[in-house]
Amino acid sequence: MRIIHDEFLYQLTFLPKIFPVNCYFVREDDGLTLLDTALPYSAEGIVTAAKTLNIPIVRIVLTHAHGDHIGALDTLKKELPNASVSISCRDARLLRGDRTLDADEPNSPIRGGLPKPNTIQTTPDHLLKDGDRIGSLLAISTPGHTPGSMSFIDTRNQSLIAGDAFQTRGGFAVAGQFRPLFPFPAMATWNKEAAMHSARRIREFRPTLLAVGHGVMVKNPIEFMDRAIER
């Protein structure tokens, strides 16, 4: 596991040279908010990293319900029973294994590794909507990769955790934009049109740093975002 620190944000990367999967700590006055839980075996590394920082994990927030973002959720919840768990209202259904679409959603299959019904034991404490606050983080609805994907911007410094709305591994790209060197986020994207709309929305927040689910963090990312959106 690799850890990179930037002000309030810590990027924890599993399999950094092969198939990088990121999760994040956001430091708050009362402890750490964990953004995503990476892979099933990642729980030990996440807990050890928090102990090394000597800061408790008090919240778990999920950007979306794909397996490489919720993999260690149940194990972590058992290890950290007092940590609250949050996910969007929409992706809470995917967490339960419900892949049905709403009547007003594009009729394209929800892709990627999603849990089967009744396999995730953790019940979220909070179902998030656009504009909700979690500590210093503002929740931003960014559907496309999944119907209920969310991004989170730190209102203290405009750092933005985008889940898989963008990728930087294999080339900077919007979700659904195929990158031969790392095609997996594109292959797991539900709706490219919605993903493009969400990418433009994220750009409007003018983040000072972009942190994604797969790839390195990018400071001053606006130019890179504009190029990816234009492509």
C-alpha positions as CSV (number, residue, x, y, z in Angstrom):
1,M,0.0,0.0,0.0
2,R,1.2,3.5,-0.9
3,I,0.2,6.6,1.0
4,I,0.4,10.2,-0.3
5,H,-0.5,13.2,1.8
6,D,-1.7,16.6,0.7
7,E,-2.9,19.0,3.3
8,F,-6.2,17.5,4.7
9,L,-6.2,14.6,2.3
10,Y,-4.4,11.2,2.4
11,Q,-4.5,8.9,-0.7
12,L,-4.2,5.2,0.1
13,T,-3.4,3.1,-3.0
14,F,-3.6,-0.7,-3.2
15,L,-1.8,-2.5,-6.0
16,P,-0.2,0.8,-7.2
17,K,1.9,-0.7,-10.0
18,I,-0.6,-3.2,-11.3
19,F,-4.2,-2.1,-10.8
20,P,-4.2,1.0,-8.6
21,V,-7.3,1.2,-6.4
22,N,-7.5,4.3,-4.2
23,C,-9.4,5.2,-1.1
24,Y,-8.9,8.4,0.9
25,F,-8.7,9.8,4.4
26,V,-10.0,13.4,4.9
27,R,-8.8,14.8,8.2
28,E,-11.4,16.6,10.3
29,D,-11.3,18.1,13.8
30,D,-13.0,15.0,15.2
31,G,-11.2,12.3,13.3
32,L,-10.9,10.9,9.8
33,T,-13.5,10.5,7.1
34,L,-12.7,7.5,5.0
35,L,-13.8,7.9,1.3
36,D,-14.4,4.4,-0.1
37,T,-13.1,1.1,1.3
38,A,-11.1,-0.3,-1.7
39,L,-10.7,-4.1,-2.0
40,P,-11.9,-6.8,0.3
41,Y,-8.4,-7.4,1.7
42,S,-7.8,-3.6,2.2
43,A,-9.3,-3.3,5.7
44,E,-6.2,-4.2,7.6
45,G,-4.1,-1.6,5.7
46,I,-6.7,1.1,6.2
47,V,-7.0,0.5,9.9
48,T,-3.2,0.3,10.3
49,A,-2.8,3.6,8.4
50,A,-5.3,5.4,10.7
51,K,-3.5,4.0,13.8
52,T,-0.1,5.2,12.4
53,L,-1.6,8.7,12.1
54,N,-3.1,8.3,15.6
55,I,-6.4,9.6,14.3
56,P,-9.7,7.6,14.6
57,I,-11.9,6.8,11.6
58,V,-15.2,8.3,12.5
59,R,-17.0,8.2,9.1
60,I,-17.1,6.0,6.1
61,V,-18.4,7.6,2.9
62,L,-18.9,5.7,-0.4
63,T,-18.7,7.4,-3.8
64,H,-20.5,4.5,-5.4
65,A,-21.3,0.8,-5.0
66,H,-18.8,-1.0,-7.2
67,G,-16.8,-3.7,-5.6
68,D,-13.5,-2.0,-5.7
69,H,-14.9,0.9,-3.7
70,I,-17.0,-1.1,-1.2
71,G,-14.8,-4.2,-0.9
72,A,-13.7,-3.8,2.7
73,L,-16.9,-2.2,4.0
74,D,-18.3,-5.1,6.0
75,T,-14.9,-5.9,7.6
76,L,-14.3,-2.2,8.5
77,K,-17.8,-1.8,10.0
78,K,-17.1,-4.8,12.3
79,E,-13.8,-3.3,13.2
80,L,-15.2,0.2,13.6
81,P,-18.8,-0.2,14.8
82,N,-19.1,3.4,15.8
83,A,-18.1,4.8,12.4
84,S,-21.1,6.1,10.5
85,V,-21.6,4.9,6.9
86,S,-23.0,7.1,4.1
87,I,-23.8,6.5,0.4
88,S,-26.2,8.2,-2.0
89,C,-29.8,7.4,-1.9
90,R,-29.6,5.9,-5.4
91,D,-26.6,3.7,-5.0
92,A,-27.8,2.4,-1.6
93,R,-30.1,0.2,-3.8
94,L,-27.1,-1.1,-5.7
95,L,-25.4,-1.8,-2.3
96,R,-28.4,-4.1,-1.6
97,G,-28.0,-5.8,-4.9
98,D,-31.0,-4.1,-6.6
99,R,-30.0,-3.3,-10.2
100,T,-33.5,-2.1,-11.4
101,L,-33.7,1.3,-13.2
102,D,-36.0,4.1,-12.4
103,A,-38.6,5.1,-15.0
104,D,-36.8,8.4,-15.8
105,E,-33.3,6.8,-16.1
106,P,-31.6,5.9,-19.4
107,N,-32.4,2.3,-20.2
108,S,-28.8,1.0,-20.3
109,P,-27.5,-1.8,-18.1
110,I,-25.7,-0.9,-14.9
111,R,-22.3,-2.3,-15.4
112,G,-19.3,-3.2,-13.3
113,G,-18.8,-5.4,-10.2
114,L,-21.8,-4.9,-8.0
115,P,-22.8,-6.9,-4.9
116,K,-25.4,-9.6,-5.3
117,P,-28.6,-9.3,-3.2
118,N,-28.0,-9.7,0.6
119,T,-24.2,-10.1,0.4
120,I,-23.4,-6.7,2.0
121,Q,-24.4,-6.8,5.6
122,T,-23.7,-3.1,6.4
123,T,-26.7,-0.9,6.4
124,P,-25.9,2.8,5.7
125,D,-26.6,5.3,8.4
126,H,-27.1,8.2,6.1
127,L,-28.5,8.3,2.5
128,L,-27.0,11.3,0.8
129,K,-28.5,13.8,-1.6
130,D,-26.9,16.5,-3.7
131,G,-25.8,19.4,-1.5
132,D,-25.6,17.4,1.8
133,R,-22.6,18.2,4.1
134,I,-20.4,15.6,5.8
135,G,-18.0,17.4,8.0
136,S,-16.0,19.7,5.6
137,L,-17.2,17.8,2.5
138,L,-20.0,18.9,0.2
139,A,-21.7,16.1,-1.6
140,I,-22.1,16.5,-5.4
141,S,-24.4,14.2,-7.4
142,T,-22.3,13.0,-10.4
143,P,-24.2,10.1,-12.0
144,G,-22.8,8.4,-15.0
145,H,-20.4,5.7,-13.8
146,T,-23.3,4.4,-11.8
147,P,-26.7,6.0,-11.4
148,G,-26.0,7.3,-7.9
149,S,-22.3,8.2,-8.1
150,M,-21.3,11.1,-5.9
151,S,-18.2,13.3,-5.7
152,F,-17.1,15.3,-2.6
153,I,-15.4,18.7,-2.4
154,D,-13.6,19.9,0.7
155,T,-14.9,23.3,1.3
156,R,-11.7,24.3,3.1
157,N,-9.4,24.1,0.1
158,Q,-11.5,22.9,-2.9
159,S,-9.9,19.5,-3.1
160,L,-12.3,17.2,-4.9
161,I,-12.7,13.4,-4.5
162,A,-14.4,12.3,-7.7
163,G,-14.7,8.5,-7.3
164,D,-14.7,7.2,-10.9
165,A,-16.2,10.3,-12.5
166,F,-12.7,10.8,-13.9
167,Q,-9.6,8.5,-14.1
168,T,-5.9,9.5,-14.3
169,R,-4.5,5.9,-14.7
170,G,-3.8,5.2,-18.3
171,G,-4.5,8.7,-19.3
172,F,-6.7,11.5,-18.0
173,A,-10.3,10.6,-19.0
174,V,-14.0,11.1,-18.2
175,A,-15.9,8.0,-17.0
176,G,-16.8,6.0,-20.1
177,Q,-13.9,7.3,-22.2
178,F,-11.9,4.3,-23.3
179,R,-8.2,4.3,-22.4
180,P,-6.4,1.2,-23.8
181,L,-3.8,1.2,-21.0
182,F,-6.5,1.1,-18.3
183,P,-9.9,0.4,-19.9
184,F,-11.7,-0.9,-16.8
185,P,-13.5,2.3,-15.6
186,A,-14.9,2.8,-19.1
187,M,-16.0,-0.8,-19.3
188,A,-17.8,-0.4,-15.9
189,T,-19.6,2.9,-16.8
190,W,-23.4,2.9,-16.9
191,N,-24.2,5.9,-19.1
192,K,-21.7,8.0,-21.0
193,E,-24.0,11.0,-21.6
194,A,-24.7,11.3,-17.9
195,A,-21.0,10.9,-17.1
196,M,-20.2,13.8,-19.5
197,H,-22.8,16.0,-17.8
198,S,-21.3,15.2,-14.4
199,A,-17.7,15.9,-15.6
200,R,-18.8,19.3,-16.7
201,R,-20.5,19.9,-13.4
202,I,-17.4,18.9,-11.4
203,R,-15.3,21.3,-13.5
204,E,-17.7,24.2,-12.5
205,F,-16.4,23.8,-8.9
206,R,-12.9,24.7,-10.1
207,P,-11.1,22.1,-7.9
208,T,-7.6,22.9,-6.8
209,L,-6.8,19.2,-6.6
210,L,-8.6,16.2,-8.2
211,A,-8.5,12.8,-6.5
212,V,-9.9,9.8,-8.3
213,G,-10.5,6.1,-7.7
214,H,-7.8,5.0,-10.1
215,G,-4.6,6.9,-10.7
216,V,-2.5,9.7,-9.2
217,M,-3.9,12.9,-7.7
218,V,-3.6,15.9,-9.9
219,K,-3.1,19.5,-8.7
220,N,-4.5,22.4,-10.6
221,P,-6.5,19.9,-12.8
222,I,-8.7,22.3,-14.8
223,E,-6.7,22.2,-18.0
224,F,-6.6,18.4,-17.9
225,M,-10.3,18.2,-17.2
226,D,-11.1,20.6,-20.1
227,R,-9.0,18.4,-22.5
228,A,-10.7,15.2,-21.4
229,I,-14.2,16.8,-21.7
230,E,-13.3,18.2,-25.2
231,R,-12.1,14.7,-26.3
